[in-house]
Amino acid sequence: MNQISTQSIIKNKSLFRLFIGILFFLPTLNCAYAQTGNGSLLNDLTKASNGRSMRSSSVDSKFDGNGDSKEILPGQTIVIADLKGPGIIKHIWNTSASLNPFSTRALVIRIYWDHSEKPSVEVPLGDFFGVGHGATKDFQSFPVSISSHGRSRTCFWRMPFKKHAKITITNELPGFGPAYFYYYVDWEKLDSLEDDILYFHSRYHQQTPAKPGDHIILNTKGKGNYIGTVYSAQQVQTGWFGEGDDRFYIDGEKNPSIQGTGTEDYFGDAWGFREFSGQFQGVSLYEGVLAGDRLTAYRWHILDPIRFQESLKFTIEHRGSKFDDNGEKLSSSSERADWISSVAFWYQTPITFSDSELPVANKRIAPYKVLIASTLEMKASPNKVKKEMVAVHFTPETPDAEIEFKFNVEEDGTYKISAILADSPFGGMYQPLIDNHMAGPILDMVSEGGDFFEHNFGNFKLKTGEHSFKLKGKGNSTKKRPSLINKYKISISTLILLRIEDL
């Protein structure tokens, strides 16, 4: 059989179009084929069903109203679904608004099956949807995705229940006022379910800092399928955190029958991490190898579930390299004391619950100092400033204008500094500075819409006392479409400090 060369494909236009078409649609076809491995995902749509499609949502009770969110005060819990079975939850979507920049670690989702008093799902909201630390990042995977700069969260996990299902959201962090929560819970009401169904479970576990020995992601008894992991780390010192191996102990094994070769290998990467979104594995957040840097990786065992008949224990080492402040390597693969957290996803019977309390919200979030921009001393030239509780809006008419904020630190140390900034169709270019020293590259704040998201400026050695954060105008965008109305706008919500020595 003659081989078809690349050159012959390019010369044959029809064959070339077919070749490109196959490449373009192959990920979509694989995705549609993937859930069962035999293509039945699409075939199921051709079959009639006696099930009834249902939804629980935050829609305004007034038919023509637009007040479609539910307010959750600090310490308050709301019920977003209270469902009478049998049925299957098939889709959950939500978004939220809060002054707390780490609100998705402060909000907790809990799911209760068949009138159980304890939840089988108990996870901080952002971690459940694939991004830890309360960070705001976008990514796309087969069962879970996040968009809108980390604000729109979706999952398609199947969650069957025989008698009853209840889903709650709790706002666990005081001091930032209410969270406004929008949601859909789409489910199918059925006449009956098989007796041997497995119930969906998800559990959060953290170590801040990690202690000697493996980090336990899951330890459960029962029969079921392990289906996914979300793993997050915040580095306490410079180096590579991910030399740890994954280990699955099935049905009481003393030695794990499934062992891995490294943290990044388990999550589908190699030779370190970088951000990428795969259908079944990826790195949704990666800031780097410096002290204070954060990462989150995910792995969905949809095509390769880990089966267990009696019990499952899943652990991972936390090993890696270490460097001192002068860049000298101290070790290549020793245990590290990073802040680590994990979420396990699995199906099992019987229904089970966590045997430990979820850490309180201020223990789930690193000890950041969050400074509301509108409360800080500031000066601007020219003084085109509008203050609101949610942000300070700076709209100068000259390209070299600047705005400066004063802040204080109470203790000498190395500080990771970031800010929540908003771009705009009328935005400009700005150079961030800390104490008049450049803090990262020039920011292009021109956009089609106008969204707030976090910008990380790096680590700085600061002395006790007053310091400054400045945004210095650098004119119009050179890459994005500039506005015909030159206002050079930028909005500042919060300035965020993290003293590395406090980790």
N, C-alpha and C positions, 0 to 999 in steps of 0.2 A: 504494500500500500504506500503510495507516494505521500510524503509529508507536505503540508501546506506551509509555505514560508510566510513570515511576517510581511515581507515585501509584496508577495502575491495577494495577500489579504487587502493591503492598502490600495493596490492597483485595481482590484475588483470592487467597485463602489458598492454594489448590492451586498456582497459578502462582508465588506467593511462595516456597513450600517448594521447588519445583523450581529456582527461580532461586538460592536459598541453597545447595541441594544441589550445583548445578553449580559455584558458587564454591568450595565446600568441597572438592570432589573434583578440581577442575581441576589443582592442583599434582601430585596423585598420578597422574592420568592422563597429564599431560605427562611426568612422570618415567618412567612405564612405557613411554611411546611414544618416549622420547628417544634411546636408545642407537643405534639404527640409522636413526631418522627415518621408518620405515615400519610401526611397531607390531610388528615381529617378535620383540621381547623376550618378550612373552607368548605369541605364536604358537609359538615354539620349544618351549614346554613341552608342546605337544600332539603332538610328534613323538617316536617311539621312537629310541633311540640304543644303539649297541653299547659305548659308553664305560662305564667302571666308576668310581663315585664313591669317592674315597680321602681320607684325612686323616692328617697328621702333627701331633701335639700333645704338650703337656707333661704329659699325664695320668699319674697315679701308676701305676707298674708293678703295684702291688697292686690287684686288681679293685675291692675295696671301700675302698681307701685314699683319703685326701684330700690327700696331699702332691703337689699338681698343679703345682708350680712347679719351675723349674730355677735353681739358684744360679749366678751369673756373678761370679766374683771380679774385682777390678781387674786389667786386663791380659789377662783370659781371653776366649776365643771359644768359643761353643757352636754346634753345627749344629742348626738347628730343622727342616730339611727336606733330605732326600737322596733324590731321586726319579729313577726310571728311566723314560725316555720311550719313545714319544712321549706327550705329555700337555699339559694346560693348567691352570695355577694359576688359581683363580677367586675365592679369598677368603682374606684373611689378617686375623686378629684377635690382639691381644696386650694385656697389661697388665703392669705391673711395680711393684715396691716397692723404694725405696732411700732412704737418709738424705740423699743428694745432691738438693737441691731443683731442680737443673738436669740431672737424670740423662738426660733425653731428648735432650740435646745430647751427652752423654758416651757413650750407647749408639749403636752404628752398625749399620745393616742393610746387608748385602752379598748380592747374588744373582749366581750364576755359571751360565752356560748352556753345555750340551753339552761338559762337561769342560774349559772354559777355565780357565786358571790365574789370570786377572785378572777382577775383577767387572765386570759391566755395570751393576749398581746399587750405588752406594756413597754413602750419605746418612745423616746423623744421624737417629735414629729419629723424633723429634718433627717435624722438617722434612719427612720423607717422608710423614707423615700429616697435614701441613697447618698446623702451628703451630711457629714458629721460637723461637730463644732459649732452649730448654729450658723454655719457659713452659707453664703448665697452663691450657688453655681448652677449652671445648666448642664444637663447631659441626657442622652437618650439610650435606653436599653429595652429589651423585649418586654418585661413585665412592669417596669417602673421608669418614669421620666420626670425631669424637672425643666421648666422653661421660664421665660420672663425674668431673667436675672435672678433665678432662684426662688421666685415667688409663686409659681404655678406648679403644683405637685400632683402626679397621677400614678395610680397603680391598677393593674389588671389581674392581681392574684385572685384565684378562685377560692372562695371561702364558704363551704357548705355547712349547714346547720339543720338539726332535726326539729327542735322545738322553738328556739328563741335566739336572737342575736341582739346585742346592744353595743354601740360604739360611742365612746365619750371622748371629749377633748378638754384638758385641764390647763389653765394658765397658772404656772407654778412660781413665777418670778415676780416679786413685788417691786415697786419703785418706778415702773415705766407706764403705769396706767393700763387701760384695757387693750386687748387685742380684738380686732374685728375680723371675723372668720366667715368665709364663704365656702360652701361645700356641696357636692353631689355624693350620694351613695346609691348606686344602681344595682338592683338585685332581681332575681327571678323567683317568684312564688311557685312552688311545686306541690303536687298532690302527695308525693312520697319521695323518699331517698333510700338508697341501699343501706342495709344494716351495717355494712362494714366500711362506711365512709371514714376518712381520716380528717381530723380537724386542723385548721390552720393555726400555727403558733409563731410568735416572734418575741425575742427576749433580748434586752440590753444588758451589757456588763461592762464595767469600766475599772481601771486601776490608775489612780492619779497620786503618785507615780506608780509605774509597774514594779512589782515585787519579784524577788528571785523565783525562778521556775516558770513553766509555761503559763501563758494566759489562757484561761478556760473560756471558750466561746459558748459551749453548750455541754450540759451534763443532764441527760434525761432518761427516764425509764418508760418503756412502752414499745409499741410497734409502729413503724412509720418510715417516712422518707425525708432526708435532709435536703433542702432545696436552695439555700442561699446564705451568703455572708456579706455584711457591710463592716468594714474594718477601718478605724480612724486612729491617727496618732498625731500628737503634737510634740515636737522634738525639744528636749531640755538642753541639748548641746549639739554642736556642729558635728556632722557625720552622716553616714547612711544607716538608717534604722532597720533595714529589711533583710537581714540574713537569717531570720527565723524560719523554721520548717513547720508546715502544717501536719497534724497527726490526728487520724480518726481511729478511735478504739470502739469496735463494734461488738455488741452483745457480751460485754464484760471482759474483753481481751486485756491481758496484762501488757502485751506489746501491740502497738498499732499495726493493723494489717494494711493501712493506707498511710503513706508518708510522703511528704513533699521535699523539694530541694531548695526552697527559698521563698520568702514572702512574695516577691514580685512574680515568681513563677506561678504560684497558686492563683494569682489574680490575672494571669494571662499576659504578663509583660516579661521583660528580661533585661538584665544589666541596668538595674535601677528602674525608676518610675518616670513617667511623663503623662500628662492628661490625655486620655482617649476614651471614647465611648463605643464599646462593643455591645452586641445584642445580649451576650451572656457574661461578659467580664469587662472591666475597665477601671480607670482611675478618674473619678469625678472631680477631685480636688488635689492639686499638688503644687506646693509653694517652693519647695527646694530642700536643701540639706542644712540650713542654718538653724541655730537655736531659735525656738519660737515658731518655726515653720510648721504648717499643718498639711495633712493629706487624708484623703478618704479613697478607698478602693472597694470594688464590689465584685462578687462572683456568684452567678446564678446556676445552680445544679439542675437545670430544667431537662436537659438532654441526658444528664448523667447523675441522677439522684443517688444519694448515699442511703442504701436500704439497711434497716435494722429491725430485728424481730423482738428483742428484749430491752435493749438499751443502746445509747450512743453517747460517747464522750468525744468532744472535738476541741483540740487545743492548738496553740501556735506559740513558738518561741518568740522572744523579743530580743534579738541579737543584732549587732551591727558594728560599724566602725565608730571610733571616737577621735576627735582632734582637740588640741588645746587652743588657747586664744592666739597663739603664734602660728597656727596652721600645722603644727607637728602632729603626726598620727600617733595616737596612744595605743590603739588596738584595731584589729581588723574584724573580729567577730566575737565580741564579748557581750554579756548581757547589758542592756540599756534600761535606764529608769525613766523612759518617756511616759507622757500621759497617753494612755491607750484606751480605746473603747471598741466594742463590737456589738453587732446585732446578728443573732441567729434566726433563720427562717426555716420552718419545717412543718410537716404534716404528721400527726400521730393520733393514735387511740391508745388508752383513754385520754380524755381531756386532762391537761396538767397545768400547773401554775408555778410561778417562781417561788423559791423558798427563801428569798431575801428581799428586803425593801429596795425600791428604786432610790438611788441617791438624790438628795434634794437639789433643786435647780442650781443654786449658787455653787454647789460642788460638782455639777456636770459641766460648768463653764469655767474656763481659765480665769484667773483673777484680773480681768481687764478693768481699767479705769475708763469709763465712758463719759466723755465731756460733751454736753449738748451745746452746739455751736452758738445758739442764740443767747446763752447765759455767759459766754466768755467775753472778756474785754477785747475790743477789736478796733482797727482803724482801716480806712480804705481811701484810695485816691484814684479817680474822683469818688466822692462819697455817694455812690448810687447803690444803697443797701436797703433791702426790705427784710425785716425780722418777722419770722413766724415761729411758733413753738416747734414745728417739725423741721425747720431749716432757716438758714440765712441765704437770701437770694441776692447775688451781686451782679448788676447789669450795667457795667460802664459803657461808655460810647467811644473810648479810645483803646487802641490795641495793647498799650503798655501799662494799663492800670493794674493795681495790685491791692490785695486785701490781706490783712495780717491778724492773727489771733494769738493772744497771750495765754499761756497755761503754766501751771506749777507742778513740779515733781517733789515728793516728800522725802525721797531717799536716793542717794547715788546708785547708779546701776546702768545696765544695758537695757534699753527700751525698744521694743518693736512698736512702730507707730504706723497707724493706718487711719483712713477717714472714709466716711460715707459721703460721696459726692454725687451730684446729678448733672447729666449732660442736657442738651437742649438743641432744638433746631436753630436757635439764636446763640449757640455757644461759641467759645473761642479756644485758643491754645493757652495752656498755663504751665509754668514751671513751679513744682512744689519745692519749698525750701524749709529746712529745720534750722533755726538759729542762723539764717542767711547762707546755709550750705545746701547745695543741690541734693534733693531727696528723690532720686530716681529720674526717669526720662520725662520729657515734656508730655503733658496730658492733652489729648485731643478731645474736647468736650462738645463736639458737634454731633448731633444725632437726628434721626427722623422723628423721634418722640420726645422723651424726657424722663429718664429713669435713674433712680438712686442705686448705686452699688458700691462695694468696698474697693478702695485702692490701697495697696500695701506699699509703703515707702521705704521699708528696710529697718535695720537695727542701728541704734544710736546710743553712744555713751553720754549720759546726761548727769550733771551735778544737781544736787538739791537746790531748788529755787525756781526762778521764772525763766521760761523759754518761749520761743515763738514758732508758729506755723504760718507760713506765708505762701500765697498763690500769686505769682507774678505773670502778668499778661504777656503773651508771645504772638498775638495777632490771630489771623484766620487760619482755618484748617488748610493744610497742603494736600491732604489725601481724601478727605470727605467733602461732600458738596457744601460749600459755604453758603450762609444765608445772604439774601439780598439786603436784609436789614442787619447792619453790623452793630450788635449789642454786646458781644463777647461775654455772654452770660455764663455763670457757674453758680451752683447751689451747694451749700455745705450743711449737712445734717448733724454729724457727730465727729469728734476727734477721739480716737481710741488708742490707749496706751497699755502696753503689757510689759511689766518688768520681768525680764527673763529669769532673774535670780529668784523670783517668787514661784516659779514652776517646780 
